[in-house]
Amino acid sequence: MCGHCEARVKKALEAVEGVKSAEVSHTAGTAVVTFDNVSDDVLKKAVEDQDYKVLGIE
């Protein structure tokens, strides 16, 4: 993942209704998402729709 890819994933996550913020790090390979009433499956789909894999959700 590069900086441009990081921005794509961030934009996709923030477009999900209920997501308040998303901080994506291409160097760490992580995304920290603040949200209300959003299922894990919806967040996972937003990332996977950008052609990235979700390895886990905590």
CHARMM-style PDB file with segment names, atoms N, HN, CA, C and O in Angstrom:
ATOM      1  N   MET     1       0.852  -1.173   0.000  1.00  0.00      PROA
ATOM      2  CA  MET     1       0.000   0.000   0.000  1.00  0.00      PROA
ATOM      3  C   MET     1       0.895   1.233   0.000  1.00  0.00      PROA
ATOM      4  O   MET     1       1.903   1.285   0.705  1.00  0.00      PROA
ATOM      5  N   CYS     2       0.519   2.212  -0.791  1.00  0.00      PROA
ATOM      6  HN  CYS     2      -0.300   2.171  -1.364  1.00  0.00      PROA
ATOM      7  CA  CYS     2       1.268   3.468  -0.867  1.00  0.00      PROA
ATOM      8  C   CYS     2       0.409   4.608  -0.310  1.00  0.00      PROA
ATOM      9  O   CYS     2      -0.719   4.390   0.131  1.00  0.00      PROA
ATOM     10  N   GLY     3       0.950   5.800  -0.335  1.00  0.00      PROA
ATOM     11  HN  GLY     3       1.866   5.977  -0.693  1.00  0.00      PROA
ATOM     12  CA  GLY     3       0.213   6.956   0.171  1.00  0.00      PROA
ATOM     13  C   GLY     3      -1.089   7.200  -0.578  1.00  0.00      PROA
ATOM     14  O   GLY     3      -2.104   7.555   0.021  1.00  0.00      PROA
ATOM     15  N   HSD     4      -1.052   7.005  -1.906  1.00  0.00      PROA
ATOM     16  HN  HSD     4      -0.228   6.717  -2.393  1.00  0.00      PROA
ATOM     17  CA  HSD     4      -2.272   7.184  -2.709  1.00  0.00      PROA
ATOM     18  C   HSD     4      -3.312   6.133  -2.330  1.00  0.00      PROA
ATOM     19  O   HSD     4      -4.500   6.430  -2.208  1.00  0.00      PROA
ATOM     20  N   CYS     5      -2.846   4.904  -2.147  1.00  0.00      PROA
ATOM     21  HN  CYS     5      -1.881   4.662  -2.246  1.00  0.00      PROA
ATOM     22  CA  CYS     5      -3.742   3.804  -1.761  1.00  0.00      PROA
ATOM     23  C   CYS     5      -4.341   4.071  -0.381  1.00  0.00      PROA
ATOM     24  O   CYS     5      -5.517   3.800  -0.137  1.00  0.00      PROA
ATOM     25  N   GLU     6      -3.523   4.599   0.502  1.00  0.00      PROA
ATOM     26  HN  GLU     6      -2.568   4.819   0.304  1.00  0.00      PROA
ATOM     27  CA  GLU     6      -3.972   4.961   1.851  1.00  0.00      PROA
ATOM     28  C   GLU     6      -5.145   5.934   1.764  1.00  0.00      PROA
ATOM     29  O   GLU     6      -6.143   5.778   2.467  1.00  0.00      PROA
ATOM     30  N   ALA     7      -5.020   6.925   0.907  1.00  0.00      PROA
ATOM     31  HN  ALA     7      -4.210   7.052   0.335  1.00  0.00      PROA
ATOM     32  CA  ALA     7      -6.073   7.928   0.738  1.00  0.00      PROA
ATOM     33  C   ALA     7      -7.345   7.299   0.172  1.00  0.00      PROA
ATOM     34  O   ALA     7      -8.448   7.680   0.563  1.00  0.00      PROA
ATOM     35  N   ARG     8      -7.203   6.340  -0.746  1.00  0.00      PROA
ATOM     36  HN  ARG     8      -6.306   6.030  -1.064  1.00  0.00      PROA
ATOM     37  CA  ARG     8      -8.365   5.646  -1.322  1.00  0.00      PROA
ATOM     38  C   ARG     8      -9.139   4.881  -0.263  1.00  0.00      PROA
ATOM     39  O   ARG     8     -10.367   4.948  -0.214  1.00  0.00      PROA
ATOM     40  N   VAL     9      -8.421   4.154   0.586  1.00  0.00      PROA
ATOM     41  HN  VAL     9      -7.424   4.099   0.546  1.00  0.00      PROA
ATOM     42  CA  VAL     9      -9.066   3.370   1.635  1.00  0.00      PROA
ATOM     43  C   VAL     9      -9.731   4.302   2.645  1.00  0.00      PROA
ATOM     44  O   VAL     9     -10.857   4.052   3.076  1.00  0.00      PROA
ATOM     45  N   LYS    10      -9.041   5.372   3.022  1.00  0.00      PROA
ATOM     46  HN  LYS    10      -8.126   5.576   2.672  1.00  0.00      PROA
ATOM     47  CA  LYS    10      -9.598   6.346   3.965  1.00  0.00      PROA
ATOM     48  C   LYS    10     -10.893   6.942   3.412  1.00  0.00      PROA
ATOM     49  O   LYS    10     -11.890   7.035   4.128  1.00  0.00      PROA
ATOM     50  N   LYS    11     -10.878   7.338   2.165  1.00  0.00      PROA
ATOM     51  HN  LYS    11     -10.068   7.263   1.583  1.00  0.00      PROA
ATOM     52  CA  LYS    11     -12.056   7.936   1.532  1.00  0.00      PROA
ATOM     53  C   LYS    11     -13.209   6.932   1.488  1.00  0.00      PROA
ATOM     54  O   LYS    11     -14.357   7.295   1.743  1.00  0.00      PROA
ATOM     55  N   ALA    12     -12.909   5.680   1.168  1.00  0.00      PROA
ATOM     56  HN  ALA    12     -11.976   5.385   0.962  1.00  0.00      PROA
ATOM     57  CA  ALA    12     -13.948   4.642   1.104  1.00  0.00      PROA
ATOM     58  C   ALA    12     -14.569   4.402   2.474  1.00  0.00      PROA
ATOM     59  O   ALA    12     -15.788   4.279   2.592  1.00  0.00      PROA
ATOM     60  N   LEU    13     -13.739   4.336   3.505  1.00  0.00      PROA
ATOM     61  HN  LEU    13     -12.749   4.436   3.410  1.00  0.00      PROA
ATOM     62  CA  LEU    13     -14.258   4.120   4.855  1.00  0.00      PROA
ATOM     63  C   LEU    13     -15.089   5.309   5.323  1.00  0.00      PROA
ATOM     64  O   LEU    13     -16.153   5.131   5.914  1.00  0.00      PROA
ATOM     65  N   GLU    14     -14.609   6.515   5.062  1.00  0.00      PROA
ATOM     66  HN  GLU    14     -13.744   6.660   4.582  1.00  0.00      PROA
ATOM     67  CA  GLU    14     -15.330   7.707   5.504  1.00  0.00      PROA
ATOM     68  C   GLU    14     -16.630   7.919   4.734  1.00  0.00      PROA
ATOM     69  O   GLU    14     -17.489   8.679   5.180  1.00  0.00      PROA
ATOM     70  N   ALA    15     -16.788   7.261   3.587  1.00  0.00      PROA
ATOM     71  HN  ALA    15     -16.089   6.643   3.225  1.00  0.00      PROA
ATOM     72  CA  ALA    15     -18.024   7.363   2.813  1.00  0.00      PROA
ATOM     73  C   ALA    15     -19.132   6.478   3.386  1.00  0.00      PROA
ATOM     74  O   ALA    15     -20.296   6.621   3.014  1.00  0.00      PROA
ATOM     75  N   VAL    16     -18.774   5.574   4.281  1.00  0.00      PROA
ATOM     76  HN  VAL    16     -17.828   5.458   4.583  1.00  0.00      PROA
ATOM     77  CA  VAL    16     -19.761   4.678   4.890  1.00  0.00      PROA
ATOM     78  C   VAL    16     -20.593   5.471   5.897  1.00  0.00      PROA
ATOM     79  O   VAL    16     -20.050   6.154   6.765  1.00  0.00      PROA
ATOM     80  N   GLU    17     -21.910   5.371   5.769  1.00  0.00      PROA
ATOM     81  HN  GLU    17     -22.351   4.816   5.064  1.00  0.00      PROA
ATOM     82  CA  GLU    17     -22.797   6.069   6.699  1.00  0.00      PROA
ATOM     83  C   GLU    17     -22.575   5.543   8.113  1.00  0.00      PROA
ATOM     84  O   GLU    17     -22.626   4.336   8.349  1.00  0.00      PROA
ATOM     85  N   GLY    18     -22.329   6.456   9.049  1.00  0.00      PROA
ATOM     86  HN  GLY    18     -22.288   7.436   8.857  1.00  0.00      PROA
ATOM     87  CA  GLY    18     -22.069   6.085  10.437  1.00  0.00      PROA
ATOM     88  C   GLY    18     -20.607   6.175  10.826  1.00  0.00      PROA
ATOM     89  O   GLY    18     -20.280   6.178  12.012  1.00  0.00      PROA
ATOM     90  N   VAL    19     -19.719   6.247   9.836  1.00  0.00      PROA
ATOM     91  HN  VAL    19     -19.985   6.244   8.872  1.00  0.00      PROA
ATOM     92  CA  VAL    19     -18.290   6.385  10.134  1.00  0.00      PROA
ATOM     93  C   VAL    19     -18.006   7.849  10.429  1.00  0.00      PROA
ATOM     94  O   VAL    19     -18.321   8.731   9.630  1.00  0.00      PROA
ATOM     95  N   LYS    20     -17.405   8.093  11.588  1.00  0.00      PROA
ATOM     96  HN  LYS    20     -17.149   7.376  12.236  1.00  0.00      PROA
ATOM     97  CA  LYS    20     -17.067   9.460  12.002  1.00  0.00      PROA
ATOM     98  C   LYS    20     -15.684   9.860  11.515  1.00  0.00      PROA
ATOM     99  O   LYS    20     -15.470  11.005  11.117  1.00  0.00      PROA
ATOM    100  N   SER    21     -14.738   8.913  11.543  1.00  0.00      PROA
ATOM    101  HN  SER    21     -14.912   7.983  11.866  1.00  0.00      PROA
ATOM    102  CA  SER    21     -13.386   9.199  11.065  1.00  0.00      PROA
ATOM    103  C   SER    21     -12.671   7.897  10.756  1.00  0.00      PROA
ATOM    104  O   SER    21     -13.030   6.830  11.255  1.00  0.00      PROA
ATOM    105  N   ALA    22     -11.647   8.014   9.918  1.00  0.00      PROA
ATOM    106  HN  ALA    22     -11.355   8.880   9.512  1.00  0.00      PROA
ATOM    107  CA  ALA    22     -10.808   6.861   9.589  1.00  0.00      PROA
ATOM    108  C   ALA    22      -9.379   7.352   9.445  1.00  0.00      PROA
ATOM    109  O   ALA    22      -9.113   8.307   8.716  1.00  0.00      PROA
ATOM    110  N   GLU    23      -8.472   6.706  10.132  1.00  0.00      PROA
ATOM    111  HN  GLU    23      -8.687   5.930  10.725  1.00  0.00      PROA
ATOM    112  CA  GLU    23      -7.046   7.005  10.025  1.00  0.00      PROA
ATOM    113  C   GLU    23      -6.375   5.753   9.477  1.00  0.00      PROA
ATOM    114  O   GLU    23      -6.388   4.701  10.116  1.00  0.00      PROA
ATOM    115  N   VAL    24      -5.793   5.872   8.301  1.00  0.00      PROA
ATOM    116  HN  VAL    24      -5.782   6.727   7.782  1.00  0.00      PROA
ATOM    117  CA  VAL    24      -5.198   4.731   7.615  1.00  0.00      PROA
ATOM    118  C   VAL    24      -3.695   4.943   7.527  1.00  0.00      PROA
ATOM    119  O   VAL    24      -3.236   6.028   7.171  1.00  0.00      PROA
ATOM    120  N   SER    25      -2.929   3.909   7.852  1.00  0.00      PROA
ATOM    121  HN  SER    25      -3.301   3.027   8.141  1.00  0.00      PROA
ATOM    122  CA  SER    25      -1.469   3.977   7.786  1.00  0.00      PROA
ATOM    123  C   SER    25      -0.956   2.917   6.828  1.00  0.00      PROA
ATOM    124  O   SER    25      -1.081   1.719   7.086  1.00  0.00      PROA
ATOM    125  N   HSD    26      -0.375   3.366   5.712  1.00  0.00      PROA
ATOM    126  HN  HSD    26      -0.273   4.338   5.502  1.00  0.00      PROA
ATOM    127  CA  HSD    26       0.175   2.384   4.774  1.00  0.00      PROA
ATOM    128  C   HSD    26       1.448   1.750   5.319  1.00  0.00      PROA
ATOM    129  O   HSD    26       1.763   0.612   4.971  1.00  0.00      PROA
ATOM    130  N   THR    27       2.180   2.458   6.161  1.00  0.00      PROA
ATOM    131  HN  THR    27       1.925   3.382   6.444  1.00  0.00      PROA
ATOM    132  CA  THR    27       3.409   1.874   6.720  1.00  0.00      PROA
ATOM    133  C   THR    27       3.103   0.790   7.744  1.00  0.00      PROA
ATOM    134  O   THR    27       3.804  -0.220   7.806  1.00  0.00      PROA
ATOM    135  N   ALA    28       2.065   0.991   8.546  1.00  0.00      PROA
ATOM    136  HN  ALA    28       1.495   1.812   8.496  1.00  0.00      PROA
ATOM    137  CA  ALA    28       1.680  -0.013   9.545  1.00  0.00      PROA
ATOM    138  C   ALA    28       0.708  -1.047   8.974  1.00  0.00      PROA
ATOM    139  O   ALA    28       0.540  -2.127   9.541  1.00  0.00      PROA
ATOM    140  N   GLY    29       0.071  -0.710   7.851  1.00  0.00      PROA
ATOM    141  HN  GLY    29       0.208   0.167   7.391  1.00  0.00      PROA
ATOM    142  CA  GLY    29      -0.912  -1.613   7.265  1.00  0.00      PROA
ATOM    143  C   GLY    29      -2.183  -1.703   8.083  1.00  0.00      PROA
ATOM    144  O   GLY    29      -2.815  -2.757   8.154  1.00  0.00      PROA
ATOM    145  N   THR    30      -2.560  -0.569   8.711  1.00  0.00      PROA
ATOM    146  HN  THR    30      -2.046   0.286   8.653  1.00  0.00      PROA
ATOM    147  CA  THR    30      -3.731  -0.568   9.584  1.00  0.00      PROA
ATOM    148  C   THR    30      -4.679   0.580   9.252  1.00  0.00      PROA
ATOM    149  O   THR    30      -4.325   1.549   8.581  1.00  0.00      PROA
ATOM    150  N   ALA    31      -5.893   0.421   9.753  1.00  0.00      PROA
ATOM    151  HN  ALA    31      -6.181  -0.367  10.298  1.00  0.00      PROA
ATOM    152  CA  ALA    31      -6.879   1.498   9.705  1.00  0.00      PROA
ATOM    153  C   ALA    31      -7.578   1.530  11.057  1.00  0.00      PROA
ATOM    154  O   ALA    31      -8.010   0.496  11.567  1.00  0.00      PROA
ATOM    155  N   VAL    32      -7.685   2.719  11.630  1.00  0.00      PROA
ATOM    156  HN  VAL    32      -7.334   3.559  11.216  1.00  0.00      PROA
ATOM    157  CA  VAL    32      -8.418   2.908  12.880  1.00  0.00      PROA
ATOM    158  C   VAL    32      -9.654   3.720  12.526  1.00  0.00      PROA
ATOM    159  O   VAL    32      -9.561   4.841  12.025  1.00  0.00      PROA
ATOM    160  N   VAL    33     -10.820   3.127  12.798  1.00  0.00      PROA
ATOM    161  HN  VAL    33     -10.895   2.217  13.204  1.00  0.00      PROA
ATOM    162  CA  VAL    33     -12.079   3.730  12.372  1.00  0.00      PROA
ATOM    163  C   VAL    33     -12.948   4.020  13.593  1.00  0.00      PROA
ATOM    164  O   VAL    33     -13.146   3.153  14.444  1.00  0.00      PROA
ATOM    165  N   THR    34     -13.460   5.237  13.670  1.00  0.00      PROA
ATOM    166  HN  THR    34     -13.299   5.941  12.979  1.00  0.00      PROA
ATOM    167  CA  THR    34     -14.412   5.626  14.706  1.00  0.00      PROA
ATOM    168  C   THR    34     -15.787   5.669  14.051  1.00  0.00      PROA
ATOM    169  O   THR    34     -15.980   6.332  13.032  1.00  0.00      PROA
ATOM    170  N   PHE    35     -16.748   4.949  14.652  1.00  0.00      PROA
ATOM    171  HN  PHE    35     -16.591   4.410  15.479  1.00  0.00      PROA
ATOM    172  CA  PHE    35     -18.052   4.838  14.003  1.00  0.00      PROA
ATOM    173  C   PHE    35     -19.156   4.554  15.012  1.00  0.00      PROA
ATOM    174  O   PHE    35     -18.896   4.169  16.152  1.00  0.00      PROA
ATOM    175  N   ASP    36     -20.395   4.752  14.569  1.00  0.00      PROA
ATOM    176  HN  ASP    36     -20.606   5.065  13.643  1.00  0.00      PROA
ATOM    177  CA  ASP    36     -21.601   4.405  15.325  1.00  0.00      PROA
ATOM    178  C   ASP    36     -22.490   3.544  14.435  1.00  0.00      PROA
ATOM    179  O   ASP    36     -22.747   3.887  13.282  1.00  0.00      PROA
ATOM    180  N   ASN    37     -22.954   2.429  14.978  1.00  0.00      PROA
ATOM    181  HN  ASN    37     -22.746   2.150  15.915  1.00  0.00      PROA
ATOM    182  CA  ASN    37     -23.943   1.587  14.302  1.00  0.00      PROA
ATOM    183  C   ASN    37     -23.548   1.174  12.890  1.00  0.00      PROA
ATOM    184  O   ASN    37     -24.349   1.283  11.961  1.00  0.00      PROA
ATOM    185  N   VAL    38     -22.319   0.702  12.726  1.00  0.00      PROA
ATOM    186  HN  VAL    38     -21.668   0.614  13.481  1.00  0.00      PROA
ATOM    187  CA  VAL    38     -21.855   0.170  11.451  1.00  0.00      PROA
ATOM    188  C   VAL    38     -21.351  -1.243  11.718  1.00  0.00      PROA
ATOM    189  O   VAL    38     -20.576  -1.466  12.649  1.00  0.00      PROA
ATOM    190  N   SER    39     -21.789  -2.186  10.908  1.00  0.00      PROA
ATOM    191  HN  SER    39     -22.418  -2.005  10.152  1.00  0.00      PROA
ATOM    192  CA  SER    39     -21.356  -3.568  11.120  1.00  0.00      PROA
ATOM    193  C   SER    39     -19.939  -3.773  10.586  1.00  0.00      PROA
ATOM    194  O   SER    39     -19.482  -3.064   9.690  1.00  0.00      PROA
ATOM    195  N   ASP    40     -19.267  -4.752  11.157  1.00  0.00      PROA
ATOM    196  HN  ASP    40     -19.638  -5.327  11.886  1.00  0.00      PROA
ATOM    197  CA  ASP    40     -17.927  -5.106  10.689  1.00  0.00      PROA
ATOM    198  C   ASP    40     -17.955  -5.476   9.209  1.00  0.00      PROA
ATOM    199  O   ASP    40     -17.027  -5.153   8.467  1.00  0.00      PROA
ATOM    200  N   ASP    41     -19.015  -6.152   8.782  1.00  0.00      PROA
ATOM    201  HN  ASP    41     -19.769  -6.414   9.384  1.00  0.00      PROA
ATOM    202  CA  ASP    41     -19.121  -6.577   7.385  1.00  0.00      PROA
ATOM    203  C   ASP    41     -19.167  -5.386   6.431  1.00  0.00      PROA
ATOM    204  O   ASP    41     -18.598  -5.445   5.341  1.00  0.00      PROA
ATOM    205  N   VAL    42     -19.831  -4.319   6.827  1.00  0.00      PROA
ATOM    206  HN  VAL    42     -20.294  -4.271   7.713  1.00  0.00      PROA
ATOM    207  CA  VAL    42     -19.920  -3.123   5.980  1.00  0.00      PROA
ATOM    208  C   VAL    42     -18.546  -2.464   5.866  1.00  0.00      PROA
ATOM    209  O   VAL    42     -18.149  -2.044   4.780  1.00  0.00      PROA
ATOM    210  N   LEU    43     -17.820  -2.371   6.981  1.00  0.00      PROA
ATOM    211  HN  LEU    43     -18.143  -2.712   7.864  1.00  0.00      PROA
ATOM    212  CA  LEU    43     -16.474  -1.795   6.943  1.00  0.00      PROA
ATOM    213  C   LEU    43     -15.547  -2.658   6.093  1.00  0.00      PROA
ATOM    214  O   LEU    43     -14.767  -2.145   5.291  1.00  0.00      PROA
ATOM    215  N   LYS    44     -15.639  -3.964   6.277  1.00  0.00      PROA
ATOM    216  HN  LYS    44     -16.273  -4.381   6.929  1.00  0.00      PROA
ATOM    217  CA  LYS    44     -14.805  -4.895   5.506  1.00  0.00      PROA
ATOM    218  C   LYS    44     -15.085  -4.750   4.011  1.00  0.00      PROA
ATOM    219  O   LYS    44     -14.157  -4.722   3.203  1.00  0.00      PROA
ATOM    220  N   LYS    45     -16.350  -4.658   3.647  1.00  0.00      PROA
ATOM    221  HN  LYS    45     -17.104  -4.681   4.303  1.00  0.00      PROA
ATOM    222  CA  LYS    45     -16.714  -4.512   2.236  1.00  0.00      PROA
ATOM    223  C   LYS    45     -16.169  -3.214   1.651  1.00  0.00      PROA
ATOM    224  O   LYS    45     -15.718  -3.199   0.506  1.00  0.00      PROA
ATOM    225  N   ALA    46     -16.201  -2.132   2.414  1.00  0.00      PROA
ATOM    226  HN  ALA    46     -16.567  -2.144   3.345  1.00  0.00      PROA
ATOM    227  CA  ALA    46     -15.681  -0.848   1.931  1.00  0.00      PROA
ATOM    228  C   ALA    46     -14.203  -0.964   1.582  1.00  0.00      PROA
ATOM    229  O   ALA    46     -13.752  -0.399   0.586  1.00  0.00      PROA
ATOM    230  N   VAL    47     -13.450  -1.693   2.398  1.00  0.00      PROA
ATOM    231  HN  VAL    47     -13.817  -2.152   3.207  1.00  0.00      PROA
ATOM    232  CA  VAL    47     -12.015  -1.883   2.141  1.00  0.00      PROA
ATOM    233  C   VAL    47     -11.813  -2.839   0.970  1.00  0.00      PROA
ATOM    234  O   VAL    47     -11.014  -2.570   0.072  1.00  0.00      PROA
ATOM    235  N   GLU    48     -12.529  -3.944   0.982  1.00  0.00      PROA
ATOM    236  HN  GLU    48     -13.177  -4.163   1.711  1.00  0.00      PROA
ATOM    237  CA  GLU    48     -12.364  -4.946  -0.074  1.00  0.00      PROA
ATOM    238  C   GLU    48     -12.816  -4.428  -1.433  1.00  0.00      PROA
ATOM    239  O   GLU    48     -12.297  -4.868  -2.459  1.00  0.00      PROA
ATOM    240  N   ASP    49     -13.770  -3.505  -1.463  1.00  0.00      PROA
ATOM    241  HN  ASP    49     -14.191  -3.147  -0.630  1.00  0.00      PROA
ATOM    242  CA  ASP    49     -14.196  -2.890  -2.723  1.00  0.00      PROA
ATOM    243  C   ASP    49     -13.080  -2.052  -3.349  1.00  0.00      PROA
ATOM    244  O   ASP    49     -13.138  -1.722  -4.534  1.00  0.00      PROA
ATOM    245  N   GLN    50     -12.070  -1.711  -2.556  1.00  0.00      PROA
ATOM    246  HN  GLN    50     -12.022  -1.979  -1.594  1.00  0.00      PROA
ATOM    247  CA  GLN    50     -10.906  -0.975  -3.056  1.00  0.00      PROA
ATOM    248  C   GLN    50      -9.764  -1.934  -3.408  1.00  0.00      PROA
ATOM    249  O   GLN    50      -8.643  -1.500  -3.671  1.00  0.00      PROA
ATOM    250  N   ASP    51     -10.054  -3.228  -3.411  1.00  0.00      PROA
ATOM    251  HN  ASP    51     -10.965  -3.581  -3.197  1.00  0.00      PROA
ATOM    252  CA  ASP    51      -9.096  -4.296  -3.747  1.00  0.00      PROA
ATOM    253  C   ASP    51      -8.016  -4.507  -2.696  1.00  0.00      PROA
ATOM    254  O   ASP    51      -6.873  -4.827  -3.025  1.00  0.00      PROA
ATOM    255  N   TYR    52      -8.384  -4.327  -1.425  1.00  0.00      PROA
ATOM    256  HN  TYR    52      -9.312  -4.067  -1.158  1.00  0.00      PROA
ATOM    257  CA  TYR    52      -7.477  -4.621  -0.313  1.00  0.00      PROA
ATOM    258  C   TYR    52      -8.113  -5.673   0.571  1.00  0.00      PROA
ATOM    259  O   TYR    52      -9.335  -5.823   0.586  1.00  0.00      PROA
ATOM    260  N   LYS    53      -7.291  -6.400   1.306  1.00  0.00      PROA
ATOM    261  HN  LYS    53      -6.299  -6.278   1.294  1.00  0.00      PROA
ATOM    262  CA  LYS    53      -7.772  -7.449   2.194  1.00  0.00      PROA
ATOM    263  C   LYS    53      -7.874  -6.937   3.623  1.00  0.00      PROA
ATOM    264  O   LYS    53      -7.061  -6.128   4.069  1.00  0.00      PROA
ATOM    265  N   VAL    54      -8.876  -7.418   4.322  1.00  0.00      PROA
ATOM    266  HN  VAL    54      -9.537  -8.075   3.959  1.00  0.00      PROA
ATOM    267  CA  VAL    54      -9.018  -7.157   5.753  1.00  0.00      PROA
ATOM    268  C   VAL    54      -8.548  -8.418   6.462  1.00  0.00      PROA
ATOM    269  O   VAL    54      -9.127  -9.490   6.287  1.00  0.00      PROA
ATOM    270  N   LEU    55      -7.498  -8.284   7.263  1.00  0.00      PROA
ATOM    271  HN  LEU    55      -7.028  -7.413   7.406  1.00  0.00      PROA
ATOM    272  CA  LEU    55      -6.941  -9.444   7.955  1.00  0.00      PROA
ATOM    273  C   LEU    55      -7.584  -9.676   9.307  1.00  0.00      PROA
ATOM    274  O   LEU    55      -7.518 -10.781   9.845  1.00  0.00      PROA
ATOM    275  N   GLY    56      -8.202  -8.651   9.861  1.00  0.00      PROA
ATOM    276  HN  GLY    56      -8.256  -7.754   9.424  1.00  0.00      PROA
ATOM    277  CA  GLY    56      -8.858  -8.793  11.150  1.00  0.00      PROA
ATOM    278  C   GLY    56      -9.490  -7.489  11.581  1.00  0.00      PROA
ATOM    279  O   GLY    56      -9.105  -6.407  11.137  1.00  0.00      PROA
ATOM    280  N   ILE    57     -10.471  -7.619  12.459  1.00  0.00      PROA
ATOM    281  HN  ILE    57     -10.784  -8.497  12.819  1.00  0.00      PROA
ATOM    282  CA  ILE    57     -11.143  -6.450  13.027  1.00  0.00      PROA
ATOM    283  C   ILE    57     -11.170  -6.639  14.530  1.00  0.00      PROA
ATOM    284  O   ILE    57     -11.616  -7.672  15.030  1.00  0.00      PROA
ATOM    285  N   GLU    58     -10.690  -5.638  15.244  1.00  0.00      PROA
ATOM    286  HN  GLU    58     -10.327  -4.800  14.838  1.00  0.00      PROA
ATOM    287  CA  GLU    58     -10.658  -5.709  16.714  1.00  0.00      PROA
ATOM    288  C   GLU    58     -11.606  -4.698  17.300  1.00  0.00      PROA
ATOM    289  OT1 GLU    58     -11.726  -4.598  18.521  1.00  0.00      PROA
TER     290      GLU     58
END
